[in-house]
Amino acid sequence: MAAVTAQLDRMIPLDEEVPLKGATFADFEDQVEALARGALPVMLEERAALEMNAEVDAPGRCPHCGSGRVYLKKQASQSEVLSLHGPVVLYKQHARCRACGESFSPSGS
């Protein structure tokens, strides 16, 4: 909410004495696009983090060999993906299989 509010405050200041920027409809469109570019990636990150399968307690079975001898690594990573609205940083857990040695992400896509 803070990201959306900050973007909106830049576009429409709370202080009514501060003049609004832009004079044409194209200027207004540019302002709304800037708001979207700033707020939508943050909203996507937050929504992805709230998903039930974004973080798991147990890694499950190895997708490579099917073994149950799998453990979660202590370190998670942040990976950047490109969405329709710009770059989004996602938290990603990692697991490793003791049977085949392969690693994978147990959290949902």
C-alpha positions as a Markdown table, in Angstrom:
| # | Residue | x | y | z |
|---|---|---|---|---|
| 1 | Met | 0.0 | 0.0 | 0.0 |
| 2 | Ala | 2.9 | 2.3 | 0.8 |
| 3 | Ala | 4.3 | 2.0 | -2.8 |
| 4 | Val | 0.9 | 2.8 | -4.3 |
| 5 | Thr | 0.3 | 5.7 | -2.0 |
| 6 | Ala | 3.7 | 7.2 | -2.7 |
| 7 | Gln | 3.2 | 7.0 | -6.4 |
| 8 | Leu | -0.3 | 8.4 | -6.1 |
| 9 | Asp | 0.9 | 11.3 | -3.9 |
| 10 | Arg | 3.5 | 12.2 | -6.6 |
| 11 | Met | 0.7 | 12.4 | -9.2 |
| 12 | Ile | -1.9 | 14.1 | -7.0 |
| 13 | Pro | -0.3 | 15.8 | -4.0 |
| 14 | Leu | -2.3 | 16.0 | -0.8 |
| 15 | Asp | -1.5 | 19.7 | -0.5 |
| 16 | Glu | -4.1 | 21.4 | -2.7 |
| 17 | Glu | -1.8 | 24.5 | -3.0 |
| 18 | Val | 0.7 | 22.4 | -5.0 |
| 19 | Pro | -0.3 | 22.6 | -8.7 |
| 20 | Leu | -0.9 | 19.4 | -10.7 |
| 21 | Lys | 1.7 | 18.6 | -13.3 |
| 22 | Gly | 0.8 | 18.3 | -17.0 |
| 23 | Ala | -1.6 | 20.2 | -19.2 |
| 24 | Thr | -2.8 | 17.6 | -21.8 |
| 25 | Phe | -4.5 | 14.3 | -21.6 |
| 26 | Ala | -1.2 | 12.7 | -23.0 |
| 27 | Asp | 0.6 | 14.2 | -19.9 |
| 28 | Phe | -2.0 | 12.5 | -17.7 |
| 29 | Glu | -1.6 | 9.2 | -19.4 |
| 30 | Asp | 2.2 | 9.4 | -18.9 |
| 31 | Gln | 1.6 | 10.1 | -15.2 |
| 32 | Val | -0.6 | 7.1 | -14.9 |
| 33 | Glu | 1.9 | 4.9 | -16.8 |
| 34 | Ala | 4.6 | 6.1 | -14.4 |
| 35 | Leu | 2.4 | 5.2 | -11.4 |
| 36 | Ala | 1.8 | 1.7 | -12.9 |
| 37 | Arg | 5.5 | 1.1 | -13.6 |
| 38 | Gly | 6.3 | 2.0 | -10.0 |
| 39 | Ala | 3.5 | 0.2 | -8.2 |
| 40 | Leu | 2.5 | -2.9 | -10.2 |
| 41 | Pro | 5.9 | -4.7 | -9.8 |
| 42 | Val | 5.7 | -4.2 | -6.0 |
| 43 | Met | 2.1 | -5.5 | -6.0 |
| 44 | Leu | 3.2 | -8.6 | -8.0 |
| 45 | Glu | 6.0 | -9.3 | -5.5 |
| 46 | Glu | 3.7 | -9.0 | -2.6 |
| 47 | Arg | 1.0 | -11.2 | -4.1 |
| 48 | Ala | 3.6 | -13.9 | -5.0 |
| 49 | Ala | 4.9 | -13.8 | -1.4 |
| 50 | Leu | 1.4 | -14.4 | 0.0 |
| 51 | Glu | 0.8 | -17.5 | -2.1 |
| 52 | Met | 0.6 | -20.6 | 0.1 |
| 53 | Asn | 3.2 | -22.5 | -2.0 |
| 54 | Ala | 5.7 | -19.6 | -2.1 |
| 55 | Glu | 7.5 | -21.1 | 0.9 |
| 56 | Val | 7.5 | -24.7 | 1.9 |
| 57 | Asp | 8.4 | -26.4 | 5.2 |
| 58 | Ala | 9.4 | -29.7 | 3.5 |
| 59 | Pro | 10.9 | -30.1 | 0.1 |
| 60 | Gly | 8.9 | -33.1 | -1.0 |
| 61 | Arg | 10.3 | -35.6 | -3.6 |
| 62 | Cys | 13.0 | -35.0 | -6.1 |
| 63 | Pro | 11.6 | -34.1 | -9.5 |
| 64 | His | 14.6 | -35.6 | -11.2 |
| 65 | Cys | 14.8 | -39.1 | -9.7 |
| 66 | Gly | 11.7 | -39.3 | -7.4 |
| 67 | Ser | 13.7 | -40.0 | -4.2 |
| 68 | Gly | 12.5 | -38.8 | -0.9 |
| 69 | Arg | 16.0 | -38.2 | 0.4 |
| 70 | Val | 15.8 | -34.5 | -0.1 |
| 71 | Tyr | 16.7 | -31.5 | 2.2 |
| 72 | Leu | 16.1 | -27.8 | 2.1 |
| 73 | Lys | 19.1 | -25.6 | 1.8 |
| 74 | Lys | 19.4 | -23.0 | 4.4 |
| 75 | Gln | 20.1 | -20.2 | 2.0 |
| 76 | Ala | 17.3 | -18.9 | -0.2 |
| 77 | Ser | 17.8 | -16.6 | -3.2 |
| 78 | Gln | 16.1 | -13.7 | -4.8 |
| 79 | Ser | 15.6 | -14.1 | -8.6 |
| 80 | Glu | 14.5 | -11.3 | -10.9 |
| 81 | Val | 11.9 | -12.2 | -13.5 |
| 82 | Leu | 10.5 | -9.9 | -16.1 |
| 83 | Ser | 6.7 | -9.4 | -15.9 |
| 84 | Leu | 4.5 | -7.5 | -18.3 |
| 85 | His | 4.8 | -4.6 | -15.8 |
| 86 | Gly | 8.6 | -4.7 | -15.4 |
| 87 | Pro | 11.2 | -6.5 | -13.3 |
| 88 | Val | 9.9 | -8.4 | -10.2 |
| 89 | Val | 12.1 | -9.9 | -7.5 |
| 90 | Leu | 10.9 | -13.2 | -6.2 |
| 91 | Tyr | 12.1 | -15.2 | -3.1 |
| 92 | Lys | 13.1 | -18.7 | -4.1 |
| 93 | Gln | 13.9 | -21.7 | -1.8 |
| 94 | His | 16.4 | -24.4 | -2.9 |
| 95 | Ala | 16.5 | -28.1 | -2.2 |
| 96 | Arg | 19.0 | -30.8 | -3.0 |
| 97 | Cys | 18.6 | -34.5 | -3.5 |
| 98 | Arg | 21.0 | -36.8 | -1.6 |
| 99 | Ala | 20.3 | -39.6 | -4.0 |
| 100 | Cys | 21.1 | -38.0 | -7.4 |
| 101 | Gly | 22.8 | -34.8 | -6.2 |
| 102 | Glu | 20.5 | -32.5 | -8.3 |
| 103 | Ser | 19.1 | -29.3 | -6.9 |
| 104 | Phe | 15.7 | -27.8 | -7.5 |
| 105 | Ser | 13.2 | -25.2 | -6.1 |
| 106 | Pro | 10.5 | -26.9 | -4.1 |
| 107 | Ser | 8.2 | -23.8 | -4.0 |
| 108 | Gly | 5.6 | -23.3 | -6.6 |
| 109 | Ser | 6.2 | -21.5 | -9.8 |
